[in-house]
Amino acid sequence: MPILKADYSIIDYEKMAESIGLKAKHIPILLESFLEETLLILGSLQLSIDEMDYEKIESYAHAVKGSAGNLRFNEVCEMAGEMEKSAAKKSTDFDYKLYFDAINSALETISL
């Protein structure tokens, strides 16, 4: 799967709320929590990639995939899923750093 470019700088709170079954007024709080938690996970994921610890890469990528998927950040979800699958296979051909950078860049477009 190719790297996906994602830009979440414009989020329709009403549409997001409807798709996940919440009220729009709750979306900013949810996004703030998502970003705080995900940034912590990304820090750990980056260390795991530096150390090529496949088990930890798989675990952290899975966490990012789940959280992003819950909020319908589909591109991040898909890229994290690819990273998770590759780490589960202990693939040495997969460019973990490139996917990490793409995920990180996508999440940086989210503004509150």
Biopython code that builds the backbone (N, CA, C, O; Angstrom):
import numpy as np
from Bio.PDB.StructureBuilder import StructureBuilder

atoms = [
    (1, "MET", "N", (0.838, -1.178, 0.000)),
    (1, "MET", "CA", (0.000, 0.000, 0.000)),
    (1, "MET", "C", (0.883, 1.241, 0.000)),
    (1, "MET", "O", (1.877, 1.293, 0.725)),
    (2, "PRO", "N", (0.538, 2.224, -0.792)),
    (2, "PRO", "CA", (1.344, 3.447, -0.826)),
    (2, "PRO", "C", (1.098, 4.319, 0.403)),
    (2, "PRO", "O", (0.090, 4.186, 1.097)),
    (3, "ILE", "N", (2.039, 5.201, 0.640)),
    (3, "ILE", "CA", (1.869, 6.196, 1.691)),
    (3, "ILE", "C", (0.694, 7.092, 1.299)),
    (3, "ILE", "O", (0.581, 7.516, 0.148)),
    (4, "LEU", "N", (-0.157, 7.368, 2.245)),
    (4, "LEU", "CA", (-1.315, 8.208, 1.978)),
    (4, "LEU", "C", (-1.086, 9.605, 2.537)),
    (4, "LEU", "O", (-0.661, 9.763, 3.681)),
    (5, "LYS", "N", (-1.364, 10.595, 1.737)),
    (5, "LYS", "CA", (-1.301, 11.980, 2.200)),
    (5, "LYS", "C", (-2.645, 12.292, 2.840)),
    (5, "LYS", "O", (-3.699, 12.054, 2.250)),
    (6, "ALA", "N", (-2.595, 12.816, 4.028)),
    (6, "ALA", "CA", (-3.839, 13.150, 4.708)),
    (6, "ALA", "C", (-3.752, 14.560, 5.269)),
    (6, "ALA", "O", (-2.731, 14.971, 5.820)),
    (7, "ASP", "N", (-4.833, 15.276, 5.115)),
    (7, "ASP", "CA", (-4.914, 16.627, 5.653)),
    (7, "ASP", "C", (-6.204, 16.728, 6.456)),
    (7, "ASP", "O", (-7.303, 16.713, 5.900)),
    (8, "TYR", "N", (-6.053, 16.829, 7.750)),
    (8, "TYR", "CA", (-7.205, 16.916, 8.642)),
    (8, "TYR", "C", (-7.350, 18.329, 9.214)),
    (8, "TYR", "O", (-7.879, 18.509, 10.311)),
    (9, "SER", "N", (-6.881, 19.320, 8.470)),
    (9, "SER", "CA", (-6.925, 20.690, 8.974)),
    (9, "SER", "C", (-8.359, 21.228, 9.032)),
    (9, "SER", "O", (-8.643, 22.156, 9.790)),
    (10, "ILE", "N", (-9.247, 20.657, 8.246)),
    (10, "ILE", "CA", (-10.654, 21.059, 8.285)),
    (10, "ILE", "C", (-11.467, 19.830, 8.662)),
    (10, "ILE", "O", (-11.627, 18.905, 7.866)),
    (11, "ILE", "N", (-11.973, 19.835, 9.875)),
    (11, "ILE", "CA", (-12.775, 18.717, 10.362)),
    (11, "ILE", "C", (-14.200, 19.205, 10.561)),
    (11, "ILE", "O", (-14.439, 20.190, 11.260)),
    (12, "ASP", "N", (-15.125, 18.521, 9.953)),
    (12, "ASP", "CA", (-16.543, 18.828, 10.118)),
    (12, "ASP", "C", (-17.010, 18.126, 11.397)),
    (12, "ASP", "O", (-17.268, 16.922, 11.401)),
    (13, "TYR", "N", (-17.114, 18.898, 12.477)),
    (13, "TYR", "CA", (-17.474, 18.321, 13.774)),
    (13, "TYR", "C", (-18.836, 17.640, 13.735)),
    (13, "TYR", "O", (-19.030, 16.593, 14.355)),
    (14, "GLU", "N", (-19.778, 18.232, 13.010)),
    (14, "GLU", "CA", (-21.123, 17.639, 12.916)),
    (14, "GLU", "C", (-21.062, 16.270, 12.245)),
    (14, "GLU", "O", (-21.651, 15.302, 12.728)),
    (15, "LYS", "N", (-20.347, 16.202, 11.133)),
    (15, "LYS", "CA", (-20.243, 14.947, 10.390)),
    (15, "LYS", "C", (-19.493, 13.890, 11.207)),
    (15, "LYS", "O", (-19.903, 12.730, 11.252)),
    (16, "MET", "N", (-18.396, 14.294, 11.852)),
    (16, "MET", "CA", (-17.639, 13.361, 12.675)),
    (16, "MET", "C", (-18.506, 12.856, 13.830)),
    (16, "MET", "O", (-18.533, 11.660, 14.121)),
    (17, "ALA", "N", (-19.204, 13.769, 14.475)),
    (17, "ALA", "CA", (-20.054, 13.389, 15.601)),
    (17, "ALA", "C", (-21.124, 12.396, 15.169)),
    (17, "ALA", "O", (-21.382, 11.408, 15.857)),
    (18, "GLU", "N", (-21.738, 12.661, 14.038)),
    (18, "GLU", "CA", (-22.776, 11.774, 13.529)),
    (18, "GLU", "C", (-22.213, 10.386, 13.222)),
    (18, "GLU", "O", (-22.856, 9.376, 13.508)),
    (19, "SER", "N", (-21.011, 10.337, 12.640)),
    (19, "SER", "CA", (-20.444, 9.045, 12.246)),
    (19, "SER", "C", (-20.018, 8.191, 13.431)),
    (19, "SER", "O", (-19.940, 6.968, 13.323)),
    (20, "ILE", "N", (-19.740, 8.837, 14.566)),
    (20, "ILE", "CA", (-19.322, 8.050, 15.735)),
    (20, "ILE", "C", (-20.348, 8.052, 16.859)),
    (20, "ILE", "O", (-20.109, 7.485, 17.925)),
    (21, "GLY", "N", (-21.494, 8.691, 16.621)),
    (21, "GLY", "CA", (-22.591, 8.631, 17.575)),
    (21, "GLY", "C", (-22.452, 9.552, 18.772)),
    (21, "GLY", "O", (-22.867, 9.203, 19.877)),
    (22, "LEU", "N", (-21.876, 10.715, 18.565)),
    (22, "LEU", "CA", (-21.742, 11.696, 19.637)),
    (22, "LEU", "C", (-22.357, 13.019, 19.216)),
    (22, "LEU", "O", (-22.817, 13.179, 18.086)),
    (23, "LYS", "N", (-22.356, 13.960, 20.148)),
    (23, "LYS", "CA", (-22.775, 15.322, 19.827)),
    (23, "LYS", "C", (-21.548, 16.113, 19.404)),
    (23, "LYS", "O", (-20.447, 15.872, 19.898)),
    (24, "ALA", "N", (-21.738, 17.052, 18.496)),
    (24, "ALA", "CA", (-20.631, 17.846, 17.952)),
    (24, "ALA", "C", (-19.869, 18.582, 19.039)),
    (24, "ALA", "O", (-18.664, 18.797, 18.906)),
    (25, "LYS", "N", (-20.541, 18.972, 20.107)),
    (25, "LYS", "CA", (-19.869, 19.719, 21.173)),
    (25, "LYS", "C", (-18.801, 18.879, 21.885)),
    (25, "LYS", "O", (-17.923, 19.433, 22.547)),
    (26, "HIS", "N", (-18.866, 17.570, 21.755)),
    (26, "HIS", "CA", (-17.901, 16.686, 22.402)),
    (26, "HIS", "C", (-16.650, 16.434, 21.558)),
    (26, "HIS", "O", (-15.644, 15.943, 22.069)),
    (27, "ILE", "N", (-16.711, 16.763, 20.293)),
    (27, "ILE", "CA", (-15.616, 16.455, 19.378)),
    (27, "ILE", "C", (-14.307, 17.162, 19.762)),
    (27, "ILE", "O", (-13.263, 16.509, 19.759)),
    (28, "PRO", "N", (-14.310, 18.451, 20.088)),
    (28, "PRO", "CA", (-13.029, 19.077, 20.467)),
    (28, "PRO", "C", (-12.359, 18.399, 21.665)),
    (28, "PRO", "O", (-11.137, 18.249, 21.690)),
    (29, "ILE", "N", (-13.140, 18.000, 22.636)),
    (29, "ILE", "CA", (-12.587, 17.311, 23.815)),
    (29, "ILE", "C", (-12.016, 15.959, 23.411)),
    (29, "ILE", "O", (-10.938, 15.568, 23.858)),
    (30, "LEU", "N", (-12.745, 15.256, 22.567)),
    (30, "LEU", "CA", (-12.298, 13.958, 22.082)),
    (30, "LEU", "C", (-11.013, 14.087, 21.267)),
    (30, "LEU", "O", (-10.090, 13.288, 21.425)),
    (31, "LEU", "N", (-10.957, 15.087, 20.402)),
    (31, "LEU", "CA", (-9.758, 15.301, 19.587)),
    (31, "LEU", "C", (-8.554, 15.661, 20.447)),
    (31, "LEU", "O", (-7.445, 15.190, 20.194)),
    (32, "GLU", "N", (-8.766, 16.488, 21.455)),
    (32, "GLU", "CA", (-7.669, 16.860, 22.346)),
    (32, "GLU", "C", (-7.112, 15.631, 23.061)),
    (32, "GLU", "O", (-5.898, 15.454, 23.159)),
    (33, "SER", "N", (-7.998, 14.801, 23.550)),
    (33, "SER", "CA", (-7.581, 13.571, 24.222)),
    (33, "SER", "C", (-6.863, 12.632, 23.251)),
    (33, "SER", "O", (-5.830, 12.050, 23.581)),
    (34, "PHE", "N", (-7.426, 12.494, 22.052)),
    (34, "PHE", "CA", (-6.812, 11.652, 21.022)),
    (34, "PHE", "C", (-5.391, 12.113, 20.717)),
    (34, "PHE", "O", (-4.466, 11.303, 20.659)),
    (35, "LEU", "N", (-5.224, 13.416, 20.523)),
    (35, "LEU", "CA", (-3.899, 13.943, 20.182)),
    (35, "LEU", "C", (-2.904, 13.748, 21.319)),
    (35, "LEU", "O", (-1.759, 13.364, 21.081)),
    (36, "GLU", "N", (-3.329, 14.009, 22.548)),
    (36, "GLU", "CA", (-2.435, 13.827, 23.696)),
    (36, "GLU", "C", (-1.955, 12.381, 23.796)),
    (36, "GLU", "O", (-0.758, 12.121, 23.922)),
    (37, "GLU", "N", (-2.887, 11.460, 23.739)),
    (37, "GLU", "CA", (-2.554, 10.042, 23.871)),
    (37, "GLU", "C", (-1.740, 9.539, 22.680)),
    (37, "GLU", "O", (-0.773, 8.795, 22.846)),
    (38, "THR", "N", (-2.135, 9.946, 21.498)),
    (38, "THR", "CA", (-1.464, 9.463, 20.300)),
    (38, "THR", "C", (-0.036, 9.990, 20.209)),
    (38, "THR", "O", (0.856, 9.277, 19.750)),
    (39, "LEU", "N", (0.190, 11.223, 20.639)),
    (39, "LEU", "CA", (1.559, 11.757, 20.626)),
    (39, "LEU", "C", (2.464, 10.966, 21.565)),
    (39, "LEU", "O", (3.639, 10.755, 21.265)),
    (40, "LEU", "N", (1.928, 10.534, 22.687)),
    (40, "LEU", "CA", (2.704, 9.682, 23.593)),
    (40, "LEU", "C", (3.018, 8.340, 22.933)),
    (40, "LEU", "O", (4.144, 7.848, 23.009)),
    (41, "ILE", "N", (2.030, 7.767, 22.300)),
    (41, "ILE", "CA", (2.217, 6.482, 21.618)),
    (41, "ILE", "C", (3.231, 6.635, 20.486)),
    (41, "ILE", "O", (4.084, 5.768, 20.291)),
    (42, "LEU", "N", (3.138, 7.736, 19.743)),
    (42, "LEU", "CA", (4.083, 7.953, 18.636)),
    (42, "LEU", "C", (5.520, 8.072, 19.136)),
    (42, "LEU", "O", (6.450, 7.615, 18.471)),
    (43, "GLY", "N", (5.699, 8.676, 20.288)),
    (43, "GLY", "CA", (7.046, 8.751, 20.865)),
    (43, "GLY", "C", (7.603, 7.361, 21.121)),
    (43, "GLY", "O", (8.757, 7.072, 20.806)),
    (44, "SER", "N", (6.774, 6.512, 21.692)),
    (44, "SER", "CA", (7.189, 5.130, 21.951)),
    (44, "SER", "C", (7.373, 4.354, 20.650)),
    (44, "SER", "O", (8.289, 3.541, 20.526)),
    (45, "LEU", "N", (6.498, 4.612, 19.685)),
    (45, "LEU", "CA", (6.611, 3.942, 18.393)),
    (45, "LEU", "C", (7.924, 4.312, 17.707)),
    (45, "LEU", "O", (8.592, 3.454, 17.131)),
    (46, "GLN", "N", (8.284, 5.574, 17.771)),
    (46, "GLN", "CA", (9.532, 6.007, 17.146)),
    (46, "GLN", "C", (10.737, 5.307, 17.774)),
    (46, "GLN", "O", (11.642, 4.872, 17.061)),
    (47, "LEU", "N", (10.754, 5.198, 19.089)),
    (47, "LEU", "CA", (11.844, 4.475, 19.765)),
    (47, "LEU", "C", (11.871, 3.012, 19.345)),
    (47, "LEU", "O", (12.938, 2.437, 19.130)),
    (48, "SER", "N", (10.697, 2.421, 19.231)),
    (48, "SER", "CA", (10.613, 1.012, 18.829)),
    (48, "SER", "C", (11.118, 0.810, 17.406)),
    (48, "SER", "O", (11.751, -0.201, 17.103)),
    (49, "ILE", "N", (10.836, 1.768, 16.541)),
    (49, "ILE", "CA", (11.324, 1.688, 15.164)),
    (49, "ILE", "C", (12.847, 1.843, 15.154)),
    (49, "ILE", "O", (13.542, 1.119, 14.441)),
    (50, "ASP", "N", (13.355, 2.772, 15.933)),
    (50, "ASP", "CA", (14.806, 2.966, 16.017)),
    (50, "ASP", "C", (15.511, 1.687, 16.476)),
    (50, "ASP", "O", (16.616, 1.379, 16.029)),
    (51, "GLU", "N", (14.859, 0.956, 17.368)),
    (51, "GLU", "CA", (15.440, -0.279, 17.912)),
    (51, "GLU", "C", (15.026, -1.519, 17.110)),
    (51, "GLU", "O", (15.505, -2.622, 17.372)),
    (52, "MET", "N", (14.137, -1.327, 16.136)),
    (52, "MET", "CA", (13.568, -2.428, 15.340)),
    (52, "MET", "C", (13.014, -3.539, 16.246)),
    (52, "MET", "O", (13.273, -4.726, 16.044)),
    (53, "ASP", "N", (12.254, -3.110, 17.234)),
    (53, "ASP", "CA", (11.568, -4.022, 18.144)),
    (53, "ASP", "C", (10.184, -4.296, 17.542)),
    (53, "ASP", "O", (9.235, -3.549, 17.777)),
    (54, "TYR", "N", (10.089, -5.372, 16.769)),
    (54, "TYR", "CA", (8.887, -5.662, 16.003)),
    (54, "TYR", "C", (7.636, -5.830, 16.869)),
    (54, "TYR", "O", (6.551, -5.393, 16.485)),
    (55, "GLU", "N", (7.786, -6.461, 18.031)),
    (55, "GLU", "CA", (6.628, -6.645, 18.908)),
    (55, "GLU", "C", (6.067, -5.314, 19.365)),
    (55, "GLU", "O", (4.853, -5.108, 19.361)),
    (56, "LYS", "N", (6.943, -4.419, 19.757)),
    (56, "LYS", "CA", (6.484, -3.106, 20.213)),
    (56, "LYS", "C", (5.948, -2.279, 19.049)),
    (56, "LYS", "O", (4.951, -1.574, 19.204)),
    (57, "ILE", "N", (6.588, -2.353, 17.898)),
    (57, "ILE", "CA", (6.078, -1.637, 16.720)),
    (57, "ILE", "C", (4.658, -2.110, 16.432)),
    (57, "ILE", "O", (3.755, -1.301, 16.215)),
    (58, "GLU", "N", (4.473, -3.410, 16.431)),
    (58, "GLU", "CA", (3.147, -3.972, 16.166)),
    (58, "GLU", "C", (2.118, -3.458, 17.176)),
    (58, "GLU", "O", (1.013, -3.067, 16.800)),
    (59, "SER", "N", (2.481, -3.460, 18.438)),
    (59, "SER", "CA", (1.565, -3.037, 19.493)),
    (59, "SER", "C", (1.217, -1.550, 19.393)),
    (59, "SER", "O", (0.047, -1.175, 19.474)),
    (60, "TYR", "N", (2.224, -0.718, 19.218)),
    (60, "TYR", "CA", (1.966, 0.723, 19.139)),
    (60, "TYR", "C", (1.227, 1.092, 17.852)),
    (60, "TYR", "O", (0.350, 1.956, 17.866)),
    (61, "ALA", "N", (1.572, 0.450, 16.758)),
    (61, "ALA", "CA", (0.867, 0.711, 15.496)),
    (61, "ALA", "C", (-0.598, 0.290, 15.625)),
    (61, "ALA", "O", (-1.490, 0.959, 15.102)),
    (62, "HIS", "N", (-0.838, -0.813, 16.318)),
    (62, "HIS", "CA", (-2.210, -1.276, 16.545)),
    (62, "HIS", "C", (-3.001, -0.230, 17.339)),
    (62, "HIS", "O", (-4.160, 0.044, 17.027)),
    (63, "ALA", "N", (-2.379, 0.343, 18.351)),
    (63, "ALA", "CA", (-3.046, 1.367, 19.169)),
    (63, "ALA", "C", (-3.390, 2.600, 18.332)),
    (63, "ALA", "O", (-4.487, 3.148, 18.441)),
    (64, "VAL", "N", (-2.453, 3.024, 17.506)),
    (64, "VAL", "CA", (-2.702, 4.183, 16.637)),
    (64, "VAL", "C", (-3.813, 3.858, 15.642)),
    (64, "VAL", "O", (-4.704, 4.672, 15.404)),
    (65, "LYS", "N", (-3.750, 2.672, 15.070)),
    (65, "LYS", "CA", (-4.766, 2.242, 14.099)),
    (65, "LYS", "C", (-6.158, 2.290, 14.722)),
    (65, "LYS", "O", (-7.094, 2.817, 14.121)),
    (66, "GLY", "N", (-6.289, 1.746, 15.907)),
    (66, "GLY", "CA", (-7.595, 1.701, 16.566)),
    (66, "GLY", "C", (-8.147, 3.075, 16.892)),
    (66, "GLY", "O", (-9.310, 3.369, 16.616)),
    (67, "SER", "N", (-7.310, 3.913, 17.478)),
    (67, "SER", "CA", (-7.759, 5.260, 17.840)),
    (67, "SER", "C", (-8.113, 6.081, 16.610)),
    (67, "SER", "O", (-9.140, 6.760, 16.584)),
    (68, "ALA", "N", (-7.272, 6.018, 15.602)),
    (68, "ALA", "CA", (-7.528, 6.767, 14.371)),
    (68, "ALA", "C", (-8.787, 6.250, 13.679)),
    (68, "ALA", "O", (-9.586, 7.030, 13.161)),
    (69, "GLY", "N", (-8.949, 4.955, 13.677)),
    (69, "GLY", "CA", (-10.135, 4.369, 13.057)),
    (69, "GLY", "C", (-11.418, 4.781, 13.758)),
    (69, "GLY", "O", (-12.431, 5.046, 13.110)),
    (70, "ASN", "N", (-11.373, 4.835, 15.083)),
    (70, "ASN", "CA", (-12.552, 5.244, 15.840)),
    (70, "ASN", "C", (-13.007, 6.657, 15.474)),
    (70, "ASN", "O", (-14.200, 6.960, 15.496)),
    (71, "LEU", "N", (-12.047, 7.513, 15.138)),
    (71, "LEU", "CA", (-12.377, 8.893, 14.788)),
    (71, "LEU", "C", (-12.495, 9.107, 13.283)),
    (71, "LEU", "O", (-12.660, 10.237, 12.825)),
    (72, "ARG", "N", (-12.413, 8.051, 12.535)),
    (72, "ARG", "CA", (-12.551, 8.066, 11.073)),
    (72, "ARG", "C", (-11.410, 8.793, 10.373)),
    (72, "ARG", "O", (-11.594, 9.368, 9.300)),
    (73, "PHE", "N", (-10.226, 8.763, 10.992)),
    (73, "PHE", "CA", (-9.021, 9.248, 10.321)),
    (73, "PHE", "C", (-8.492, 8.063, 9.516)),
    (73, "PHE", "O", (-7.506, 7.426, 9.886)),
    (74, "ASN", "N", (-9.172, 7.790, 8.413)),
    (74, "ASN", "CA", (-8.991, 6.550, 7.665)),
    (74, "ASN", "C", (-7.585, 6.360, 7.106)),
    (74, "ASN", "O", (-7.064, 5.244, 7.116)),
    (75, "GLU", "N", (-6.972, 7.420, 6.626)),
    (75, "GLU", "CA", (-5.627, 7.290, 6.060)),
    (75, "GLU", "C", (-4.622, 6.869, 7.133)),
    (75, "GLU", "O", (-3.786, 5.995, 6.901)),
    (76, "VAL", "N", (-4.708, 7.488, 8.288)),
    (76, "VAL", "CA", (-3.815, 7.127, 9.398)),
    (76, "VAL", "C", (-4.098, 5.694, 9.826)),
    (76, "VAL", "O", (-3.172, 4.923, 10.079)),
    (77, "CYS", "N", (-5.347, 5.347, 9.906)),
    (77, "CYS", "CA", (-5.738, 3.990, 10.283)),
    (77, "CYS", "C", (-5.134, 2.966, 9.317)),
    (77, "CYS", "O", (-4.589, 1.949, 9.745)),
    (78, "GLU", "N", (-5.234, 3.236, 8.030)),
    (78, "GLU", "CA", (-4.715, 2.302, 7.027)),
    (78, "GLU", "C", (-3.190, 2.192, 7.095)),
    (78, "GLU", "O", (-2.640, 1.093, 7.022)),
    (79, "MET", "N", (-2.518, 3.323, 7.232)),
    (79, "MET", "CA", (-1.046, 3.281, 7.288)),
    (79, "MET", "C", (-0.562, 2.576, 8.551)),
    (79, "MET", "O", (0.388, 1.795, 8.505)),
    (80, "ALA", "N", (-1.212, 2.852, 9.673)),
    (80, "ALA", "CA", (-0.833, 2.178, 10.915)),
    (80, "ALA", "C", (-1.111, 0.679, 10.809)),
    (80, "ALA", "O", (-0.362, -0.137, 11.347)),
    (81, "GLY", "N", (-2.184, 0.325, 10.117)),
    (81, "GLY", "CA", (-2.504, -1.085, 9.908)),
    (81, "GLY", "C", (-1.442, -1.787, 9.077)),
    (81, "GLY", "O", (-1.080, -2.928, 9.364)),
    (82, "GLU", "N", (-0.941, -1.113, 8.050)),
    (82, "GLU", "CA", (0.140, -1.681, 7.238)),
    (82, "GLU", "C", (1.403, -1.878, 8.076)),
    (82, "GLU", "O", (2.089, -2.893, 7.966)),
    (83, "MET", "N", (1.688, -0.894, 8.907)),
    (83, "MET", "CA", (2.858, -0.995, 9.776)),
    (83, "MET", "C", (2.693, -2.154, 10.758)),
    (83, "MET", "O", (3.627, -2.922, 10.992)),
    (84, "GLU", "N", (1.503, -2.268, 11.322)),
    (84, "GLU", "CA", (1.220, -3.347, 12.264)),
    (84, "GLU", "C", (1.413, -4.716, 11.607)),
    (84, "GLU", "O", (2.071, -5.591, 12.171)),
    (85, "LYS", "N", (0.840, -4.899, 10.421)),
    (85, "LYS", "CA", (0.955, -6.179, 9.712)),
    (85, "LYS", "C", (2.407, -6.505, 9.374)),
    (85, "LYS", "O", (2.843, -7.648, 9.513)),
    (86, "SER", "N", (3.139, -5.508, 8.937)),
    (86, "SER", "CA", (4.543, -5.727, 8.575)),
    (86, "SER", "C", (5.377, -6.096, 9.796)),
    (86, "SER", "O", (6.248, -6.962, 9.722)),
    (87, "ALA", "N", (5.107, -5.438, 10.913)),
    (87, "ALA", "CA", (5.839, -5.750, 12.135)),
    (87, "ALA", "C", (5.501, -7.150, 12.631)),
    (87, "ALA", "O", (6.364, -7.854, 13.156)),
    (88, "ALA", "N", (4.245, -7.552, 12.465)),
    (88, "ALA", "CA", (3.844, -8.904, 12.876)),
    (88, "ALA", "C", (4.610, -9.957, 12.086)),
    (88, "ALA", "O", (4.913, -11.036, 12.597)),
    (89, "LYS", "N", (4.923, -9.629, 10.824)),
    (89, "LYS", "CA", (5.688, -10.539, 9.968)),
    (89, "LYS", "C", (7.193, -10.352, 10.124)),
    (89, "LYS", "O", (7.989, -11.067, 9.515)),
    (90, "LYS", "N", (7.568, -9.374, 10.954)),
    (90, "LYS", "CA", (8.981, -9.018, 11.139)),
    (90, "LYS", "C", (9.638, -8.676, 9.799)),
    (90, "LYS", "O", (10.777, -9.054, 9.526)),
    (91, "SER", "N", (8.892, -7.960, 8.988)),
    (91, "SER", "CA", (9.351, -7.594, 7.647)),
    (91, "SER", "C", (10.498, -6.587, 7.719)),
    (91, "SER", "O", (10.374, -5.520, 8.321)),
    (92, "THR", "N", (11.590, -6.944, 7.104)),
    (92, "THR", "CA", (12.739, -6.032, 7.044)),
    (92, "THR", "C", (12.674, -5.146, 5.807)),
    (92, "THR", "O", (13.449, -4.196, 5.690)),
    (93, "ASP", "N", (11.767, -5.440, 4.884)),
    (93, "ASP", "CA", (11.624, -4.660, 3.650)),
    (93, "ASP", "C", (10.695, -3.461, 3.810)),
    (93, "ASP", "O", (10.693, -2.566, 2.966)),
    (94, "PHE", "N", (9.926, -3.435, 4.860)),
    (94, "PHE", "CA", (8.949, -2.370, 5.067)),
    (94, "PHE", "C", (9.659, -1.126, 5.590)),
    (94, "PHE", "O", (10.527, -1.219, 6.459)),
    (95, "ASP", "N", (9.288, 0.033, 5.061)),
    (95, "ASP", "CA", (9.911, 1.289, 5.489)),
    (95, "ASP", "C", (9.107, 1.895, 6.641)),
    (95, "ASP", "O", (8.267, 2.769, 6.431)),
    (96, "TYR", "N", (9.372, 1.422, 7.853)),
    (96, "TYR", "CA", (8.657, 1.855, 9.038)),
    (96, "TYR", "C", (8.802, 3.356, 9.263)),
    (96, "TYR", "O", (7.837, 4.030, 9.624)),
    (97, "LYS", "N", (9.989, 3.872, 9.052)),
    (97, "LYS", "CA", (10.257, 5.297, 9.279)),
    (97, "LYS", "C", (9.422, 6.160, 8.332)),
    (97, "LYS", "O", (8.871, 7.180, 8.746)),
    (98, "LEU", "N", (9.328, 5.764, 7.094)),
    (98, "LEU", "CA", (8.558, 6.518, 6.112)),
    (98, "LEU", "C", (7.073, 6.558, 6.498)),
    (98, "LEU", "O", (6.438, 7.610, 6.419)),
    (99, "TYR", "N", (6.535, 5.432, 6.907)),
    (99, "TYR", "CA", (5.144, 5.380, 7.337)),
    (99, "TYR", "C", (4.942, 6.166, 8.621)),
    (99, "TYR", "O", (3.946, 6.874, 8.765)),
    (100, "PHE", "N", (5.876, 6.047, 9.552)),
    (100, "PHE", "CA", (5.801, 6.817, 10.788)),
    (100, "PHE", "C", (5.736, 8.309, 10.469)),
    (100, "PHE", "O", (4.892, 9.024, 11.010)),
    (101, "ASP", "N", (6.614, 8.776, 9.601)),
    (101, "ASP", "CA", (6.651, 10.193, 9.241)),
    (101, "ASP", "C", (5.342, 10.635, 8.595)),
    (101, "ASP", "O", (4.861, 11.734, 8.867)),
    (102, "ALA", "N", (4.760, 9.790, 7.742)),
    (102, "ALA", "CA", (3.498, 10.117, 7.091)),
    (102, "ALA", "C", (2.351, 10.195, 8.103)),
    (102, "ALA", "O", (1.503, 11.083, 8.027)),
    (103, "ILE", "N", (2.338, 9.264, 9.039)),
    (103, "ILE", "CA", (1.318, 9.282, 10.092)),
    (103, "ILE", "C", (1.467, 10.535, 10.941)),
    (103, "ILE", "O", (0.490, 11.230, 11.216)),
    (104, "ASN", "N", (2.682, 10.813, 11.347)),
    (104, "ASN", "CA", (2.967, 11.975, 12.175)),
    (104, "ASN", "C", (2.567, 13.260, 11.452)),
    (104, "ASN", "O", (1.953, 14.147, 12.047)),
    (105, "SER", "N", (2.909, 13.357, 10.187)),
    (105, "SER", "CA", (2.558, 14.550, 9.389)),
    (105, "SER", "C", (1.051, 14.724, 9.286)),
    (105, "SER", "O", (0.540, 15.839, 9.386)),
    (106, "ALA", "N", (0.351, 13.636, 9.089)),
    (106, "ALA", "CA", (-1.109, 13.703, 8.993)),
    (106, "ALA", "C", (-1.718, 14.206, 10.313)),
    (106, "ALA", "O", (-2.620, 15.043, 10.315)),
    (107, "LEU", "N", (-1.215, 13.686, 11.412)),
    (107, "LEU", "CA", (-1.759, 14.088, 12.704)),
    (107, "LEU", "C", (-1.411, 15.538, 13.037)),
    (107, "LEU", "O", (-2.155, 16.205, 13.756)),
    (108, "GLU", "N", (-0.302, 16.019, 12.526)),
    (108, "GLU", "CA", (0.065, 17.413, 12.763)),
    (108, "GLU", "C", (-0.882, 18.388, 12.085)),
    (108, "GLU", "O", (-0.900, 19.567, 12.437)),
    (109, "THR", "N", (-1.665, 17.927, 11.125)),
    (109, "THR", "CA", (-2.620, 18.815, 10.454)),
    (109, "THR", "C", (-3.877, 19.048, 11.277)),
    (109, "THR", "O", (-4.665, 19.938, 10.957)),
    (110, "ILE", "N", (-4.079, 18.264, 12.329)),
    (110, "ILE", "CA", (-5.265, 18.414, 13.162)),
    (110, "ILE", "C", (-5.083, 19.622, 14.074)),
    (110, "ILE", "O", (-4.111, 19.714, 14.824)),
    (111, "SER", "N", (-6.017, 20.522, 13.996)),
    (111, "SER", "CA", (-5.967, 21.680, 14.891)),
    (111, "SER", "C", (-7.249, 21.726, 15.717)),
    (111, "SER", "O", (-8.320, 21.315, 15.271)),
    (112, "LEU", "N", (-7.103, 22.228, 16.905)),
    (112, "LEU", "CA", (-8.272, 22.291, 17.803)),
    (112, "LEU", "C", (-8.874, 23.674, 17.831)),
    (112, "LEU", "O", (-9.860, 23.904, 18.532)),
]
sb = StructureBuilder()
sb.init_structure("model")
sb.init_model(0)
sb.init_chain("A")
sb.init_seg("    ")
for serial, (resi, resn, name, xyz) in enumerate(atoms, 1):
    if name == "N":
        sb.init_residue(resn, " ", resi, " ")
    sb.init_atom(name, np.array(xyz, "f"), 0.0, 1.0, " ", f" {name:<3s}", serial, name[0])
structure = sb.get_structure()
